[in-house]
Amino acid sequence: MSGGNAPIEFSGVLRRASFARDAISLFFLPWLFDATPDSRPVLHVRMRNPALQPSDFETLLNEGVEVAVYSDRIDVWREADHGQFAWAVEILSCEWAAYEFGDYAARIAELDQVCERQDNDLRAVRAKVDGALKLSYELIRRAEIKGDVSSDMRARQDEVIRVLERITSMLEDRDV
């Protein structure tokens, strides 16, 4: 990268920062996971600046960021609070890379959590529907009892029963 070139820009998540003896590697993953086997969606930046420490990147890990990589610096904006970080560095390399095994494992763990949350939400909704169904059965039973009291009440209660039976059939329909 020469000083006059446009920066490489990226929007995603800073997933990892690793420190070797002479270089720092940052791995930025895209917002949307690309499951294509031969894709190279990860921005891997290798840079050198002896003054930078792991603590300089801790607040950015697993956060949404906007990144601009120049030949002599890297600018990072944290999306959550628009915090800006700019480091003067020597860029050793800036390239698109494939996911690593850990990225896939982390994605599977995220999807497991999503499935668990959705399963819990579905269970809660099902419990509410089951409660409404029990209430509907009870209201039908009471309307039938009231309708048996007199013929005047029977006509009105028949209408109530028809409405309740429609509601009940909608609640019983598990295909929705």
Backbone as a printed PyTorch tensor [residue, N CA C, xyz], in Angstrom:
tensor([[[  0.8510,  -1.1840,   0.0000],
         [  0.0000,   0.0000,   0.0000],
         [  0.8880,   1.2350,   0.0000]],

        [[  0.6930,   2.0810,  -0.9300],
         [  1.4680,   3.3290,  -0.9450],
         [  0.6420,   4.4350,  -0.3140]],

        [[  1.2780,   5.4880,   0.1170],
         [  0.6100,   6.5750,   0.8180],
         [ -0.4840,   7.2440,   0.0260]],

        [[ -0.4050,   7.2340,  -1.3250],
         [ -1.3990,   7.9110,  -2.1350],
         [ -2.6260,   7.0670,  -2.4440]],

        [[ -2.5670,   5.7800,  -2.1620],
         [ -3.6940,   4.8990,  -2.4670],
         [ -4.8550,   5.1170,  -1.5080]],

        [[ -6.0360,   4.8020,  -2.0130],
         [ -7.2220,   4.8740,  -1.1570],
         [ -7.1310,   3.7760,  -0.0980]],

        [[ -7.7160,   4.0210,   1.0550],
         [ -7.6510,   3.0110,   2.1110],
         [ -8.5160,   1.7940,   1.7730]],

        [[ -8.2040,   0.6880,   2.3970],
         [ -9.0850,  -0.4820,   2.3460],
         [-10.0750,  -0.2940,   3.4860]],

        [[-11.3480,  -0.2990,   3.1430],
         [-12.3830,  -0.0460,   4.1520],
         [-13.2120,  -1.3040,   4.3670]],

        [[-13.6980,  -1.4480,   5.6010],
         [-14.4330,  -2.6580,   5.9600],
         [-15.3970,  -2.3400,   7.0920]],

        [[-16.5200,  -3.0180,   7.0900],
         [-17.4950,  -2.9000,   8.1700],
         [-17.8200,  -4.3060,   8.6480]],

        [[-17.6460,  -4.5540,   9.9280],
         [-17.9000,  -5.8870,  10.4620],
         [-17.5930,  -5.9520,  11.9430]],

        [[-16.9840,  -7.0620,  12.3580],
         [-16.7050,  -7.3160,  13.7730],
         [-15.2240,  -7.6540,  13.9280]],

        [[-14.5740,  -7.0240,  14.9040],
         [-13.1930,  -7.4040,  15.2180],
         [-13.2700,  -8.6680,  16.0710]],

        [[-12.9660,  -9.8150,  15.4710],
         [-13.1350, -11.0980,  16.1680],
         [-11.8950, -11.4810,  16.9730]],

        [[-10.7110, -11.2340,  16.4200],
         [ -9.4940, -11.6520,  17.1110],
         [ -8.3840, -10.6250,  16.9200]],

        [[ -7.5190, -10.5730,  17.9200],
         [ -6.2730,  -9.8030,  17.8300],
         [ -5.1870, -10.7010,  18.4130]],

        [[ -4.1720, -10.9770,  17.6180],
         [ -3.0910, -11.8260,  18.1270],
         [ -1.7710, -11.0610,  18.0310]],

        [[ -0.9180, -11.3500,  18.9900],
         [  0.3440, -10.6300,  19.0950],
         [  1.5020, -11.6080,  18.9870]],

        [[  2.3550, -11.3810,  18.0150],
         [  3.5840, -12.1630,  17.8700],
         [  4.7440, -11.2690,  18.2910]],

        [[  5.9190, -11.7900,  18.2020],
         [  7.0990, -11.0440,  18.6220],
         [  7.2230,  -9.7050,  17.9010]],

        [[  6.9850,  -9.7230,  16.5990],
         [  7.2340,  -8.5080,  15.8260],
         [  6.0020,  -7.9590,  15.1070]],

        [[  4.8360,  -8.5800,  15.3060],
         [  3.6610,  -8.1150,  14.5560],
         [  2.3660,  -8.3430,  15.3380]],

        [[  1.3890,  -7.5640,  14.9700],
         [  0.0370,  -7.6860,  15.5170],
         [ -0.8640,  -8.0900,  14.3550]],

        [[ -1.7080,  -9.0820,  14.5830],
         [ -2.6640,  -9.5040,  13.5580],
         [ -4.0750,  -9.2220,  14.0530]],

        [[ -4.8390,  -8.5350,  13.2170],
         [ -6.2450,  -8.2650,  13.5180],
         [ -7.0970,  -8.9960,  12.4910]],

        [[ -8.1520,  -9.6440,  12.9610],
         [ -9.0580, -10.3870,  12.0860],
         [-10.4520,  -9.7840,  12.2040]],

        [[-10.9210,  -9.2020,  11.1150],
         [-12.2420,  -8.5780,  11.0620],
         [-13.1830,  -9.4880,  10.2640]],

        [[-14.2780,  -9.9070,  10.8810],
         [-15.2520, -10.7670,  10.2070],
         [-16.4250,  -9.9350,   9.7210]],

        [[-17.0230, -10.3310,   8.6050],
         [-18.1700,  -9.5740,   8.0770],
         [-19.4040,  -9.7550,   8.9570]],

        [[-20.3510,  -8.8470,   8.7930],
         [-21.6100,  -8.9230,   9.5470],
         [-22.3520, -10.2150,   9.2410]],

        [[-22.4400, -10.5480,   7.9730],
         [-23.1630, -11.7480,   7.5610],
         [-22.1720, -12.8670,   7.2990]],

        [[-22.4390, -14.0050,   7.8780],
         [-21.5470, -15.1530,   7.7390],
         [-21.6880, -15.7420,   6.3480]],

        [[-20.5880, -15.9040,   5.6640],
         [-20.5820, -16.4760,   4.3150],
         [-20.1320, -17.9270,   4.4200]],

        [[-21.0500, -18.8580,   4.1720],
         [-20.7460, -20.2830,   4.3300],
         [-20.1600, -20.9110,   3.0720]],

        [[-19.9050, -20.1270,   2.0550],
         [-19.3050, -20.6590,   0.8330],
         [-17.8900, -21.1460,   1.1540]],

        [[-17.5790, -22.4120,   0.8490],
         [-16.2840, -22.9810,   1.2590],
         [-15.0550, -22.2150,   0.7650]],

        [[-15.0860, -21.6710,  -0.4310],
         [-13.8900, -21.0030,  -0.9660],
         [-13.9110, -19.4840,  -0.7950]],

        [[-14.8210, -18.9730,   0.0180],
         [-14.9000, -17.5170,   0.1930],
         [-13.7380, -17.0130,   1.0500]],

        [[-13.4460, -15.7420,   0.8940],
         [-12.3880, -15.0880,   1.6560],
         [-12.9410, -13.7700,   2.2020]],

        [[-13.8770, -13.8460,   3.1520],
         [-14.5520, -12.6440,   3.6360],
         [-13.8850, -11.9530,   4.8250]],

        [[-12.8380, -12.5520,   5.3710],
         [-12.1940, -12.0340,   6.5760],
         [-11.0810, -11.0660,   6.1850]],

        [[-11.1180,  -9.8600,   6.7590],
         [-10.0290,  -8.9070,   6.5350],
         [ -8.9570,  -9.1800,   7.5890]],

        [[ -7.7690,  -9.5640,   7.1310],
         [ -6.6510,  -9.8790,   8.0200],
         [ -5.5900,  -8.7920,   7.8360]],

        [[ -5.3590,  -8.0480,   8.8960],
         [ -4.3770,  -6.9630,   8.8550],
         [ -3.2150,  -7.3300,   9.7740]],

        [[ -2.0130,  -7.3770,   9.2040],
         [ -0.7900,  -7.5700,   9.9870],
         [ -0.0690,  -6.2320,  10.0180]],

        [[  0.3030,  -5.8210,  11.2180],
         [  0.9320,  -4.5050,  11.3590],
         [  1.9790,  -4.5540,  12.4560]],

        [[  2.7750,  -3.4920,  12.4840],
         [  3.8340,  -3.4050,  13.4810],
         [  3.7740,  -2.0310,  14.1430]],

        [[  3.7760,  -2.0680,  15.4540],
         [  3.9270,  -0.8740,  16.2730],
         [  4.2890,  -1.3710,  17.6650]],

        [[  5.5580,  -1.2600,  18.0530],
         [  5.9980,  -1.8080,  19.3400],
         [  5.2590,  -1.2200,  20.5420]],

        [[  4.6760,  -0.0570,  20.3920],
         [  4.0070,   0.5830,  21.5290],
         [  2.6160,   0.0050,  21.8070]],

        [[  2.0120,  -0.6540,  20.8340],
         [  0.6600,  -1.1830,  21.0280],
         [  0.6770,  -2.4340,  21.8970]],

        [[ -0.3100,  -2.5250,  22.7640],
         [ -0.4460,  -3.6460,  23.6900],
         [ -1.7960,  -4.3330,  23.4720]],

        [[ -1.9640,  -5.5770,  23.9390],
         [ -3.2680,  -6.2500,  23.8170],
         [ -4.4160,  -5.4410,  24.4230]],

        [[ -4.1330,  -4.7140,  25.4880],
         [ -5.1890,  -3.9190,  26.1350],
         [ -5.7290,  -2.8180,  25.2150]],

        [[ -4.9410,  -2.4070,  24.2210],
         [ -5.4040,  -1.3810,  23.2800],
         [ -6.5720,  -1.8780,  22.4350]],

        [[ -6.7290,  -3.1970,  22.3350],
         [ -7.7580,  -3.7710,  21.4640],
         [ -8.8960,  -4.4480,  22.2260]],

        [[ -8.7350,  -4.6220,  23.5370],
         [ -9.7280,  -5.3700,  24.3190],
         [-11.1380,  -4.8130,  24.1900]],

        [[-11.2880,  -3.4940,  24.2160],
         [-12.6350,  -2.9050,  24.1540],
         [-13.2660,  -3.0380,  22.7730]],

        [[-12.4700,  -3.4030,  21.7880],
         [-12.9880,  -3.5350,  20.4220],
         [-13.3250,  -4.9750,  20.0380]],

        [[-12.8100,  -5.9420,  20.7820],
         [-13.0410,  -7.3440,  20.4330],
         [-14.5270,  -7.6840,  20.4730]],

        [[-14.9690,  -8.3900,  19.4490],
         [-16.3670,  -8.8220,  19.2980],
         [-17.3420,  -7.6570,  19.2220]],

        [[-16.8550,  -6.5150,  18.8160],
         [-17.6950,  -5.3240,  18.6440],
         [-17.8120,  -5.0040,  17.1590]],

        [[-18.9240,  -4.3900,  16.8120],
         [-19.0950,  -3.9040,  15.4500],
         [-18.2010,  -2.7000,  15.2220]],

        [[-17.4800,  -2.7140,  14.1130],
         [-16.5360,  -1.6310,  13.8240],
         [-16.5620,  -1.2750,  12.3420]],

        [[-16.1140,  -0.0730,  12.0690],
         [-15.7960,   0.3800,  10.7090],
         [-14.2780,   0.5520,  10.7050]],

        [[-13.6220,   0.0950,   9.6550],
         [-12.1620,   0.1100,   9.6020],
         [-11.6980,   0.7550,   8.3030]],

        [[-10.6390,   1.5460,   8.4050],
         [ -9.9570,   2.0720,   7.2160],
         [ -8.4670,   1.7950,   7.4150]],

        [[ -7.8930,   1.0340,   6.4820],
         [ -6.4780,   0.6570,   6.5810],
         [ -5.6950,   1.4430,   5.5340]],

        [[ -4.7430,   2.2480,   6.0090],
         [ -3.8490,   3.0180,   5.1480],
         [ -2.4700,   2.3650,   5.2080]],

        [[ -1.5250,   2.8650,   4.4610],
         [ -0.1760,   2.2810,   4.4740],
         [  0.5660,   2.5770,   5.7760]],

        [[  0.1840,   3.6560,   6.4500],
         [  0.9160,   4.0500,   7.6500],
         [  0.0520,   4.1640,   8.9060]],

        [[ -1.2150,   3.7920,   8.7940],
         [ -2.0800,   3.8640,   9.9770],
         [ -3.3330,   3.0220,   9.7480]],

        [[ -4.0130,   2.7800,  10.8510],
         [ -5.3050,   2.1010,  10.7930],
         [ -6.2750,   2.8990,  11.6630]],

        [[ -7.4350,   3.1980,  11.1040],
         [ -8.4810,   3.9190,  11.8330],
         [ -9.6300,   2.9490,  12.0880]],

        [[-10.1170,   2.9350,  13.3170],
         [-11.2220,   2.0480,  13.6910],
         [-12.2700,   2.8720,  14.4200]],

        [[-13.5270,   2.7080,  14.0100],
         [-14.6480,   3.3680,  14.6680],
         [-15.5430,   2.2880,  15.2580]],

        [[-15.7790,   2.3680,  16.5530],
         [-16.6700,   1.4090,  17.2090],
         [-18.1070,   1.8530,  16.9600]],

        [[-18.9360,   0.9660,  16.4330],
         [-20.2990,   1.3260,  16.0440],
         [-21.2020,   1.6170,  17.2410]],

        [[-20.9680,   0.9450,  18.3620],
         [-21.8610,   1.0890,  19.5140],
         [-21.8980,   2.5190,  20.0410]],

        [[-20.7400,   3.1540,  20.1290],
         [-20.6910,   4.5030,  20.7090],
         [-19.9510,   5.5010,  19.8170]],

        [[-19.6240,   5.0870,  18.6150],
         [-18.9030,   5.9250,  17.6490],
         [-17.5210,   6.3340,  18.1480]],

        [[-16.9590,   5.5480,  19.0900],
         [-15.6030,   5.8130,  19.5580],
         [-14.6160,   5.5950,  18.4260]],

        [[-13.6240,   6.4710,  18.3190],
         [-12.6550,   6.3760,  17.2250],
         [-11.2700,   6.0790,  17.7840]],

        [[-10.5860,   5.1680,  17.1040],
         [ -9.2260,   4.7980,  17.4620],
         [ -8.3810,   4.9330,  16.2010]],

        [[ -7.2390,   5.5710,  16.3280],
         [ -6.3310,   5.7120,  15.1820],
         [ -4.9290,   5.3880,  15.6790]],

        [[ -4.2920,   4.4370,  15.0040],
         [ -2.9520,   4.0330,  15.4010],
         [ -1.9950,   4.2070,  14.2270]],

        [[ -0.8870,   4.8710,  14.5020],
         [  0.1810,   4.9590,  13.4970],
         [  0.9150,   3.6270,  13.5410]],

        [[  0.9410,   2.9470,  12.4140],
         [  1.5400,   1.6140,  12.3630],
         [  2.2510,   1.4280,  11.0310]],

        [[  3.0480,   0.4050,  10.9730],
         [  3.5980,  -0.0420,   9.6920],
         [  2.7390,  -1.2350,   9.2710]],

        [[  2.0390,  -1.0910,   8.1660],
         [  1.1940,  -2.1820,   7.6780],
         [  2.0900,  -3.1920,   6.9760]],

        [[  2.1260,  -4.4070,   7.4940],
         [  2.9260,  -5.4690,   6.8830],
         [  2.1400,  -6.1630,   5.7790]],

        [[  0.8560,  -6.3630,   6.0310],
         [ -0.0130,  -6.9420,   4.9990],
         [ -1.4630,  -6.6490,   5.3550]],

        [[ -2.2630,  -6.5780,   4.3120],
         [ -3.7000,  -6.3730,   4.4770],
         [ -4.3440,  -7.1990,   3.3700]],

        [[ -4.9640,  -8.3050,   3.7640],
         [ -5.4790,  -9.2240,   2.7490],
         [ -6.7990,  -9.8490,   3.1860]],

        [[ -7.4890, -10.3810,   2.2090],
         [ -8.7380, -11.0900,   2.4640],
         [ -8.3920, -12.5440,   2.7140]],

        [[ -8.9700, -13.0980,   3.7730],
         [ -8.6410, -14.4650,   4.1670],
         [ -9.9130, -15.2850,   4.3750]],

        [[ -9.7180, -16.5950,   4.4200],
         [-10.8320, -17.5110,   4.6920],
         [-11.0670, -17.5730,   6.2060]],

        [[-12.2240, -18.0690,   6.5760],
         [-12.5010, -18.2950,   7.9950],
         [-11.5600, -19.3570,   8.5300]],

        [[-11.3040, -19.2830,   9.8250],
         [-10.5420, -20.3250,  10.4980],
         [-11.5210, -21.2310,  11.2380]],

        [[-11.0480, -22.3720,  11.6870],
         [-11.9050, -23.3280,  12.3820],
         [-12.6290, -22.6690,  13.5590]],

        [[-11.9190, -21.8460,  14.3060],
         [-12.5200, -21.1650,  15.4600],
         [-13.6820, -20.2690,  15.0720]],

        [[-13.6090, -19.6760,  13.8810],
         [-14.7160, -18.8380,  13.4020],
         [-15.9680, -19.6780,  13.1940]],

        [[-15.7800, -20.8580,  12.5970],
         [-16.9230, -21.7530,  12.3810],
         [-17.4920, -22.2300,  13.7150]],

        [[-16.6100, -22.5980,  14.6390],
         [-17.0660, -23.0650,  15.9500],
         [-17.8290, -21.9650,  16.6850]],

        [[-17.3310, -20.7310,  16.6100],
         [-18.0200, -19.6090,  17.2580],
         [-19.3770, -19.3600,  16.6080]],

        [[-19.4480, -19.4810,  15.2940],
         [-20.7190, -19.2780,  14.5850],
         [-21.7320, -20.3490,  14.9770]],

        [[-21.2830, -21.5900,  15.0950],
         [-22.1810, -22.6640,  15.5190],
         [-22.6840, -22.3950,  16.9310]],

        [[-21.8110, -21.9400,  17.8180],
         [-22.2240, -21.6150,  19.1880],
         [-23.2500, -20.4850,  19.1890]],

        [[-23.0390, -19.4600,  18.3520],
         [-24.0050, -18.3580,  18.2450],
         [-25.3560, -18.8700,  17.7630]],

        [[-25.3440, -19.7300,  16.7470],
         [-26.5970, -20.2690,  16.2110],
         [-27.2920, -21.1670,  17.2290]],

        [[-26.5210, -21.9070,  18.0210],
         [-27.1150, -22.7170,  19.0900],
         [-27.8400, -21.8320,  20.0980]],

        [[-27.2290, -20.6970,  20.4480],
         [-27.8670, -19.7660,  21.3800],
         [-29.1390, -19.1820,  20.7850]],

        [[-29.1020, -18.8400,  19.5040],
         [-30.2900, -18.3080,  18.8300],
         [-31.4070, -19.3470,  18.8460]],

        [[-31.0670, -20.5920,  18.5210],
         [-32.0720, -21.6680,  18.5230],
         [-32.6510, -21.8720,  19.9190]],

        [[-31.8080, -21.8170,  20.9310],
         [-32.2850, -21.9930,  22.3050],
         [-33.2340, -20.8600,  22.7010]],

        [[-32.8780, -19.6120,  22.3480],
         [-33.7610, -18.4760,  22.6490],
         [-35.0910, -18.6250,  21.9260]],

        [[-35.0400, -19.0050,  20.6470],
         [-36.2750, -19.1670,  19.8840],
         [-37.1180, -20.3080,  20.4440]],

        [[-36.4720, -21.3780,  20.8650],
         [-37.1880, -22.5000,  21.4650],
         [-37.8820, -22.0600,  22.7520]],

        [[-37.1820, -21.2830,  23.5810],
         [-37.7860, -20.7660,  24.8150],
         [-38.9530, -19.8370,  24.5090]],

        [[-38.7860, -18.9700,  23.5160],
         [-39.8700, -18.0610,  23.1230],
         [-41.0730, -18.8440,  22.6190]],

        [[-40.8110, -19.8720,  21.8290],
         [-41.8880, -20.7020,  21.2880],
         [-42.6230, -21.4370,  22.4040]],

        [[-41.8740, -21.9410,  23.3780],
         [-42.5010, -22.6090,  24.5230],
         [-43.4050, -21.6460,  25.2870]],

        [[-42.9490, -20.4200,  25.4740],
         [-43.7550, -19.4280,  26.1960],
         [-45.0340, -19.1040,  25.4290]],

        [[-44.9240, -18.9430,  24.1210],
         [-46.1140, -18.6640,  23.3020],
         [-47.0600, -19.8530,  23.3390]],

        [[-46.5110, -21.0580,  23.2420],
         [-47.3510, -22.2670,  23.2760],
         [-48.0900, -22.3570,  24.6100]],

        [[-47.4300, -22.0030,  25.7130],
         [-48.0770, -22.0240,  27.0300],
         [-49.2290, -21.0220,  27.0730]],

        [[-49.0390, -19.8500,  26.4660],
         [-50.1170, -18.8530,  26.4320],
         [-51.2860, -19.3490,  25.5910]],

        [[-50.9990, -19.9660,  24.4560],
         [-52.0640, -20.5030,  23.5990],
         [-52.8130, -21.6100,  24.3350]],

        [[-52.0800, -22.4820,  25.0180],
         [-52.7310, -23.5540,  25.7720],
         [-53.6190, -22.9860,  26.8780]],

        [[-53.1560, -21.9230,  27.5330],
         [-53.9780, -21.2640,  28.5580],
         [-55.2350, -20.6570,  27.9560]],

        [[-55.0930, -20.0190,  26.7930],
         [-56.2600, -19.4310,  26.1170],
         [-57.2270, -20.5200,  25.6770]],

        [[-56.7150, -21.6540,  25.2660],
         [-57.5490, -22.7850,  24.8540],
         [-58.3490, -23.3180,  26.0420]],

        [[-57.7170, -23.4590,  27.1830],
         [-58.4260, -23.9040,  28.3930],
         [-59.5300, -22.9170,  28.7570]],

        [[-59.2180, -21.6310,  28.6720],
         [-60.2210, -20.6080,  28.9670],
         [-61.3830, -20.7020,  27.9890]],

        [[-61.0920, -20.9170,  26.7380],
         [-62.1330, -21.0360,  25.7180],
         [-63.0400, -22.2310,  26.0010]],

        [[-62.4470, -23.3730,  26.3530],
         [-63.2520, -24.5550,  26.7040],
         [-64.1790, -24.2550,  27.8850]],

        [[-63.6280, -23.5660,  28.8770],
         [-64.4280, -23.2400,  30.0660],
         [-65.5660, -22.2830,  29.7170]],

        [[-65.3040, -21.2910,  28.8880],
         [-66.3620, -20.3490,  28.4940],
         [-67.4580, -21.0510,  27.6930]],

        [[-67.0830, -21.9740,  26.8290],
         [-68.0900, -22.7430,  26.0760],
         [-68.9400, -23.5560,  27.0460]],

        [[-68.2970, -24.2160,  27.9890],
         [-69.0300, -25.0170,  28.9760],
         [-70.0320, -24.1600,  29.7390]],

        [[-69.6010, -22.9830,  30.1760],
         [-70.4990, -22.0950,  30.9320],
         [-71.6340, -21.5720,  30.0510]],

        [[-71.3210, -21.2540,  28.7960],
         [-72.3700, -20.7670,  27.8850],
         [-73.4060, -21.8550,  27.6340]],

        [[-72.9700, -23.1040,  27.5340],
         [-73.9180, -24.2030,  27.3370],
         [-74.8140, -24.3770,  28.5520]],

        [[-74.2420, -24.2320,  29.7360],
         [-75.0420, -24.3390,  30.9650],
         [-76.0690, -23.2210,  31.0140]],

        [[-75.6500, -21.9830,  30.7070],
         [-76.5890, -20.8510,  30.7020],
         [-77.6790, -21.0570,  29.6610]],

        [[-77.3260, -21.6000,  28.5260],
         [-78.2990, -21.8250,  27.4540],
         [-79.3410, -22.8550,  27.8220]],

        [[-78.9860, -23.7570,  28.7150],
         [-79.9320, -24.7840,  29.1420],
         [-80.9730, -24.2390,  30.1130]],

        [[-80.7700, -23.0380,  30.6510],
         [-81.6930, -22.4650,  31.6370],
         [-83.0290, -22.1060,  30.9960]],

        [[-83.0110, -21.4280,  29.8330],
         [-84.2780, -21.0490,  29.1920],
         [-84.0870, -20.9530,  27.6840]],

        [[-85.2010, -20.9800,  26.9640],
         [-85.1190, -20.8890,  25.5040],
         [-84.6750, -19.4930,  25.0660]],

        [[-85.0230, -18.4300,  25.8180],
         [-84.5450, -17.0730,  25.5020],
         [-83.0170, -17.0120,  25.5750]],

        [[-82.4990, -17.5680,  26.6180],
         [-81.0470, -17.5610,  26.8050],
         [-80.3590, -18.4640,  25.7760]],

        [[-81.0580, -19.5140,  25.3580],
         [-80.4460, -20.4790,  24.4440],
         [-80.0210, -19.8210,  23.1280]],

        [[-80.8690, -18.9850,  22.5490],
         [-80.5470, -18.3370,  21.2700],
         [-79.3160, -17.4400,  21.4020]],

        [[-79.2760, -16.6580,  22.4840],
         [-78.1240, -15.7730,  22.6820],
         [-76.8500, -16.5710,  22.9750]],

        [[-76.9970, -17.5970,  23.7810],
         [-75.8280, -18.4010,  24.1350],
         [-75.3130, -19.2010,  22.9380]],

        [[-76.2220, -19.6040,  22.0300],
         [-75.7760, -20.3130,  20.8250],
         [-74.8380, -19.4400,  19.9930]],

        [[-75.1660, -18.1580,  19.9030],
         [-74.2960, -17.2290,  19.1660],
         [-72.9300, -17.1110,  19.8560]],

        [[-72.9370, -16.9840,  21.1660],
         [-71.6910, -16.9060,  21.9360],
         [-70.8830, -18.1900,  21.7450]],

        [[-71.5750, -19.3290,  21.7910],
         [-70.8920, -20.6150,  21.6380],
         [-70.2440, -20.7210,  20.2580]],

        [[-70.9360, -20.2730,  19.2010],
         [-70.3640, -20.3250,  17.8470],
         [-69.0790, -19.4870,  17.7590]],

        [[-69.1090, -18.3040,  18.3400],
         [-67.9080, -17.4510,  18.3380],
         [-66.7720, -18.1360,  19.1050]],

        [[-67.0890, -18.6600,  20.2730],
         [-66.0650, -19.3350,  21.0770],
         [-65.5180, -20.5800,  20.3710]],

        [[-66.3770, -21.2940,  19.6710],
         [-65.9140, -22.4800,  18.9400],
         [-64.9840, -22.0930,  17.7890]],

        [[-65.2520, -20.9540,  17.1300],
         [-64.3410, -20.4820,  16.0740],
         [-62.9780, -20.1250,  16.6690]],

        [[-63.0160, -19.4300,  17.7920],
         [-61.7620, -19.0680,  18.4690],
         [-61.0150, -20.3290,  18.8880]],

        [[-61.7550, -21.2760,  19.4400],
         [-61.1450, -22.5300,  19.8920],
         [-60.5070, -23.2810,  18.7310]],

        [[-61.1950, -23.3480,  17.6030],
         [-60.6250, -24.0740,  16.4560],
         [-59.3540, -23.3860,  15.9490]],

        [[-59.3130, -22.0500,  16.0070],
         [-58.0830, -21.3470,  15.6040],
         [-56.9460, -21.6560,  16.5790]],

        [[-57.2600, -21.7220,  17.8730],
         [-56.2280, -22.0270,  18.8620],
         [-55.7470, -23.4730,  18.7520]],

        [[-56.6380, -24.3750,  18.3430],
         [-56.2740, -25.7860,  18.2170],
         [-55.4610, -26.0690,  16.9550]],

        [[-55.5380, -25.2000,  15.9760],
         [-54.8440, -25.4120,  14.7030],
         [-53.3360, -25.2560,  14.9050]],

        [[-52.6190, -26.3430,  14.9100],
         [-51.1650, -26.3410,  15.1640],
         [-50.3540, -26.0990,  13.8940]],

        [[-51.0280, -26.0090,  12.7560],
         [-50.3220, -25.8020,  11.4830],
         [-50.0210, -24.3410,  11.2030]],

        [[-50.4850, -23.4510,  12.0420],
         [-50.3090, -22.0220,  11.7890],
         [-48.9180, -21.5960,  12.1560]]])
